[in-house]
């Protein structure tokens, strides 16, 4: 892919006034980075700004000045939220929002989203970044990341991770809840086993 560079800003962009939406279904357009280590066996994850015990992937709204190339948003959000400078290695398939519509309806500020993720190779991991005071970050194996994304009720982010080149460190039979057909997390919590970067 072409080389894009991120501007290492001191403050994150905030608000949704300049964000783009899909004209067909009015979904908020979101881009993010799946930053893998050199061995492709770990992914960089961040804590949610609203729930520090939930771990997600860096992502955020695509703004009008980034509409020509959504990878620009992915690089910006990866810098702002994780303090990581990445080099895009490939565009991943678009992922539709899989969050429970009833749950989204109860929270007025959570619109339907359309996710555009980009796999990235880590170039630099800074110790000071725009959201350093609001977020933790850590490297996770595929199984650890899968566990955290399911625990955070973010199956759409897991779908994007599954599309990446991360080494799947353990293959297991998927289990679904018989009533809701929701994918169940079969891994026990091990939150004390992680170290913040």
Secondary structure, DSSP 8 states (H G I E B T S, - for coil): ---------SS----STTB-B-TTT--EEEEEEEEE-TTSS-EEEEE-SS-TT-EE--EEE-BGGGTT-HHHHHHHHHHHHH-EEEEEEEE---EE--S-HHHHHHSTT---EEEEEEEEEEEEE-SS-TTTTT--EEEE-HHHHHHHHHHTT-HHHHHHHHHS-----------B-TTT--B---S---GGG----
